[in-house]
Amino acid sequence: MLAAYASSQSADDPLSGLEVGERPDPEPREGWTTVSLKASGLNHHDVWSLRGVGLPADRLPMVLGCDGAGVDPDGNEVIVHAVIPSDGWRGDETLDPRRTLLSELHDGTLAQQVRVPNGNLVPKPEGLSWEHAACLSTAWLTAYRMLFTNAALTPGATVLVQGAGGGVATALVQLGNAAGYRMWVTSRDEEKGRRAVEIGADRAFGSGERLPARVDAVMETVGAATWSHSVNSLNPGGTIVISGATSGDAPAKAELTKIFFKQLRVVGSTMGTRGELERLAQFVAHRGIEPVVDTVLPLEQARDGFAKMASGDVFGKIVFTV
């Protein structure tokens, strides 16, 4: 089968280890099923895997990709849930200390086929396009859990999203707007801020800019570069939800005094459950939300999509059609 896979790793030149070519078809395994993919989404996770982060070299070659939607052996249209719990785990799979994501231990979704546990399939709502369905499993699921599970907000709340262009950020804006939150964003790029307003943000600000009012929650994926601004932007009793730290996880100031004095909550958030993915898909379909897609390419041109993501010149998701 055709696949985009990591054959080697380099922290300085991640694309040097990317191959787009033939890999063996998935072999049958009891309790698992094979999905014929129609579309797959690209994530920063895939570039980090090529850099050697989270993917041990002894597991290479590894088919990359966490997002995917396709058809199961019975002809059902499905969305793939990327979180794979360990054998025997019960309950919230994101809390399993031995969980993995597709492309970390098991081959991922940037291929014509992917094998997953039977329980890792979610029905694709009728009317949801393959390209939009392929956006949901990682960035959109992460955003859904941040906003609706971990932020503990009610409609009318004001939410600040640090950063405006990535898949998680655009998903946060679109989901929050649909749920009745007032969404603010920050960005170093004025054009990305303007586009965030076009897709549902109420206002856009420059990175670190003083806000006209404090917010109820901050969605934090940037890390060290925006941490102080996130803490200082919150109302007393507010919440920072963290799902990443792309600029590093060691801020110059931890702001501990402000955190305890203002009784702020700091909540970590990682991916989401199969149940949350199913509710997300229904919410997107019911509200007519169209996930922002930056680029659609055939899988054969996966290298071009990886190069675009590695450059940072992305607004929304990069999707490969299979």
C-alpha positions, 0 to 999 in steps of 0.5 A: 500500500502507499504510505508516508512513513518515517524511515529515519529521524533528524532533529535539524532536518526532519523531512530527510527521514520522510518517505512516500512509497510502498509499505506492507498491507496491515496484517489481520489481528484478533480484535482489530479491524482494517479501515480503507482510508479516504482522507487523512490529516497531518499534525505537528505530531508527525513532524515531531516524530521525524525529529525523533520526539516520541517515536523511538528509533527502534520502531522505524520504519513507522507509518505516520499520521493520527487523523483519518476517515474511511470505510470499514470492512462492512462498508460503514463510513467511520472516523478513526480514534487515534488513542490506543489504550493498553490491553485490559484498560477500562475507563478514560483512555487518555488517563492510561499511563501506557496509552499510545497514539497511532504512529507511535507504536502502531502504524498510522493513518497516512496510508491507504489502510490502517489497522485499529482496535474494533472500539476505535471507530466512530460513525461518520455523520452523514453529510460530513465530507471526508476532508472535514471528517479527517480533521477531527481525530487529533487537533479538533478532539484536543480542542473539544476536550479543552473547551468542553471538558476541562475549561468548565465554561458556560455560554457567554464566557470570554476565552483567549486562544494563544496563537491563531493559525494552527489546527488546534487554535482554529478548532478552538475558535470555531467550536467556541463560537458555535457554543456561544463563547466570546473568542479572542485570539493572539497572534504574531501574524496580523493576517492570521489574526484577521482570518481568525476573526473571519472564522468566528473570533470576536477580536484578535490581538498581537502577541502579548498585547494588553487586553481590554478586559480579563478573560474567564479561560485561556487556551494555552498551546504555546508555552513559555513565550505566552505563559505570563500573558496567559496568567495576567489575562485571567479573571480571579478564579479563571482557568488556563487549559494547557495542551502543548508548549511549542515554544518550550515548557520553562517560562522565565517566570512561573507566576506562582504568586499570582496563581495562588493569590487569584485562585487560578486553575491550571489544567492539563489536557491531552487528546480526548476519549472515543466518546468525546470524538463521537460527540464532537463529530455530531456537534460539527455535523449538527451545527454545520461547522466546516473545519478550516482546511489550509491545503488538500493534497493527494497522499502521493504529494505528502512531502509538500504538505509536510514541508508546508507544516514544517515552515509554519505557513499554515492556517487550519488543517493540511489534509491528504486524500487517499 
